[in-house]
Amino acid sequence: MSIFPNPSPGSGSEPPSTPPSAPPSYGPPPGAPPYYSTPPQQYYAPPPPPPHSEVSGLGWKFGVLFGIVALLIAANVYWYMQLDKVKKELAAGNDAAQTRLDKLEEATSVSTRSNRRTVDQLRDQLERARRQASLALGQAKDEALKKVDETRAALETAQEQAKKELSSDISQVREAADTKISAVGTEVTSVKGDVAATKSELEKTVADLKHATGELDGHSVLIATNGKELAALQALGERNYVQFTITKAKKPQKVGDVAILLKRTDPKKNRFTIELTADDKTVEKRDRVVNEPLQFMTSKAKQPYEIVVNDVKKDTIVGYVSIPKVLNTRN
């Protein structure tokens, strides 16, 4: 076991210092007794010198610290100079602002005095205008009252004149009305006579209408054989009538709610053949004669439709369709 201390840790890569060589040992002195023993020797190692790296590190730190202190001093000097400059500029700005404020106060005072003079002038002008308006109002009032009196007099005169003219017009209108009433009474009497004659003629025409038996309901129906009798049927107002003239063709002809296609005619025997289409159903009426009511039912009415042909010519028939007044309402 060595009595020398271990090298201190963290000394870097340098090798530990070499311990000094041990001093030579000494034996008992000459002539010493046998029991003489040599006193023990103690050896002390001197402290190792400080590493070179630690010394250099402390110097670098002192250099940096000195640089920072120098920078702080320089910065303080700079900011002091800047602050002094700002103070001088602020003082100069305050002086300039005070100067402008003084000038502004002086200009404001001048403007205020000028505005006061202007207001006084306007007040005087307003007072003069008010006095003039009062005078003008008095004159206008007098003129207006005078105009009112003149207008009232003119109105009274006009009313009197209007009353006279109105009385005259009323007399003339009454005379004209009496004349017209007399004429109207005469016309009414004449119309009444015409109506009575027409009614009598209509009743006679209706009485002369031919009766035929319906092929569906077996009841007697009135048929018209010419235009006069058809007009009499229309005047009764019991049914609607649509006249037609149909010529032989390839396509049926629409008459009211039905379609009629003429197939064949025989003018000598007054016979004809047609195809009747209603509710998308087609029925042939073969070898029918003139003035024969052809009845058929549709979904639009509870009473039968009627077709009457009054005249048969070559490839042409003339007649009418009789349609019930009351038709079913579709839901």
Secondary structure as GFF3:
##gff-version 3
##sequence-region A 1 331
A	DSSP	alpha_helix	52	208	.	.	.	ID=ss1
A	DSSP	beta_strand	210	213	.	.	.	ID=ss2
A	DSSP	beta_strand	220	223	.	.	.	ID=ss3
A	DSSP	alpha_helix	227	236	.	.	.	ID=ss4
A	DSSP	beta_strand	239	247	.	.	.	ID=ss5
A	DSSP	beta_strand	253	255	.	.	.	ID=ss6
A	DSSP	beta_strand	258	266	.	.	.	ID=ss7
A	DSSP	beta_strand	271	278	.	.	.	ID=ss8
A	DSSP	beta_strand	281	289	.	.	.	ID=ss9
A	DSSP	beta_strand	294	296	.	.	.	ID=ss10
A	DSSP	beta_strand	305	313	.	.	.	ID=ss11
A	DSSP	beta_strand	316	324	.	.	.	ID=ss12
###
